[in-house]
Amino acid sequence: MLLISSMGYGNKEVPISSLSKENFNVIVLEPGIFELNEAEVEGKMKHRPSALKIVQRAIRRIPSYYPENPFSLVGYYRDYQIKDKKYVNLNEALLEIYDKGFDEMDLATTKVRLYQYRENTDFPIDTIAARPYDYRSGLKVINKAYLYNFGGNELAILRVHDAIRNYNIGSYSFVNRLDMDLVKNHEFYRGKDVSYDGKNIYQIKFNNNFPEFTAIGTLYIAKDNYTIYKLEYCIYDRLRRNLSRKIDKNGTNKQLIFEVTSEYRPVEGKMYPNYISLHNSFQVQKPSKFKIEDMTVDLPRGCFVVKFNEQPDNAMARQTRYFQIVYKGKELKLTRAVVGDKEVLLYPEMGKKEASSMFSDLNRTSENKINSLNKMLSFKVGNLRDVQGNRLQEYFPENFNQFREFFVQQVKPGKEVPTYGKYMNMDRPITNNQPLFPPTNFTDYWMNTPLQKNE
């Protein structure tokens, strides 16, 4: 028996004995009907992830892709200021930062070893602008922002502003806690994808307009594993324009309050800091060039004398209404003011005998105890000007830009904090007698002063 089968046709059995040996044999197959199980075809549309989803994934993955174990960073640090397009107060250092890992609080556990420090004397020094921020007196402040001075240590200020390193604690305004507040406080949209160090990168733009501030930022996030390569963030004063009134890189002419850049790179499977910068504007109150140097009693001439560091304006200084003298709680009436060489003589209106008694009393008191004299006699001087037009004892504002930068030259994964040697006191400025501890391979690292072009 011959069995014949073919897909799409019914099987057919043919006895071999019925087949001719001399001629062709034609065998016809009947079409067959087959029942197939139902096939389900499931298709997937390739969705373009939203900017918000990308940012949320990147933040969630920080604990997995950033170092939870100790490491150290060797690099070049500098801080400097700009006033009237000129650089001032440039400090430079080569140092090693020992970080116990992202699971530990940075300021509480990180140690810093200072290899080299120098105050660059090629640039001018402004001692008032170099002081720590002082919000109590208002002598050095950031308008509409508060910057903790951490004892004046500029490096500590810089590290606090790395929002990626400090993702689970407060960092700076509006970013605050990166893992909780960035998404809540901003709106996100996708920019043009870019390539960085051979990686395909999402460029995520974000912003928000608060009542008095505008926030503008950019995140650079790897497409393959959602690691953050770079965070740029700027805060502007919405109510003030910048001094140049020019449109900046973010398309605004508003006054910059501060901007931060944190840049990371992969080393041995983890993301480590590569560069961080903090740029902010600030204002200092400079004392007037026209000051009072002394106030005295001139017994032989029977008058009071106010001495200045500059020549007062004659027309103003001759007017007694600018001066007030109180003796034993009673204001003295002045008959005339005589302008001399950087001084004004003030004559009280009283009889010769009365005046002689008062001046003798003041003279005896001043010889015995200065505090007693201050209780007996007080001076007030009004808004006089000197011959150059400077107002007396008036503070006037000067605007500066402050920059702090750290360039990483070497990453040492797994590097523990050494138990020997001295470390920087983070409660004191780098300039304040910090211990130096240069390594044996000091020449492997560089100190560098090229600064950005300042137009």
URZIVEN-V719001 format. One record per pair of residues at least 24 apart in sequence whose C-alpha atoms are under 7 Angstrom apart, sorted by the first residue. I is the first residue (numbers start at 1). J is the second residue. Records with the same first field share a line. If there is no record, write none. Layout:
I = J, J
This chain:
8 = 32
51 = 188, 189, 190, 204
52 = 188
57 = 226
58 = 226, 227, 228
59 = 179
65 = 227, 270, 271
66 = 270, 271, 272
67 = 101, 102, 270, 271
68 = 101, 102, 103
69 = 100, 101, 414
70 = 99, 100, 101, 413, 414, 415, 416
71 = 98, 99, 100, 101, 412, 413, 414, 415, 416
72 = 96, 97, 98, 99, 411, 412, 413, 415
73 = 97, 98, 408, 410, 411, 412
74 = 408, 409, 410, 411
75 = 406, 407, 408, 409, 410
76 = 406, 407, 408, 447
77 = 405, 406, 407
78 = 404, 405, 406
79 = 403, 404, 405
80 = 402, 403, 404
81 = 400, 401, 402, 403
82 = 400, 401, 402
83 = 399, 400, 401
85 = 454, 455
87 = 123
88 = 123, 124, 125, 126
89 = 123, 124, 125, 126, 130
90 = 119, 120, 123
91 = 118, 119, 120
92 = 117, 118, 119
93 = 117, 118
94 = 447
98 = 417
102 = 165
111 = 423
112 = 423, 424
113 = 422, 423, 424, 437
114 = 423, 424, 435, 436, 437
115 = 436, 437, 438, 439
116 = 436, 438
129 = 284
139 = 284, 285
140 = 283, 284, 285
141 = 282, 283, 284
142 = 281, 282, 283
143 = 282
150 = 427
151 = 427, 428, 429
152 = 427, 428, 429
153 = 426, 427, 428, 429, 430
154 = 429
156 = 426
158 = 278, 404
161 = 260
162 = 262
212 = 237, 238, 239
213 = 237, 238
214 = 238
229 = 263, 264, 265
230 = 262, 263, 264
231 = 261, 262, 263
232 = 260, 261, 262
233 = 259, 260, 261
234 = 258, 259, 260
235 = 259
256 = 281
257 = 281
274 = 407, 408
275 = 406, 407, 408
276 = 405, 406
277 = 404, 405, 406
278 = 403, 404, 405
279 = 402, 403, 404
280 = 401, 402, 403
281 = 400, 401, 402
282 = 399, 400, 401
283 = 397, 398, 399, 400
284 = 397, 398, 399
285 = 395, 396, 397, 398
286 = 395, 396, 397, 398
287 = 393, 394, 395, 396
288 = 390, 391, 392, 393, 394, 395, 396
289 = 390
290 = 386, 390, 391, 392, 393
291 = 392, 393
299 = 359
303 = 345, 346, 347, 348
304 = 345, 346, 347
305 = 343, 344, 345, 346
306 = 343, 344, 345
307 = 342, 343, 344
308 = 342, 343
309 = 342
310 = 342, 386
311 = 341, 342, 386, 387
312 = 342, 385, 386, 387
313 = 385, 386, 387
314 = 339
316 = 384
317 = 384
322 = 381, 382
323 = 380, 381, 382
324 = 379, 380, 381
325 = 378, 379, 380
326 = 377, 378, 379
327 = 376, 377, 378
328 = 376, 377
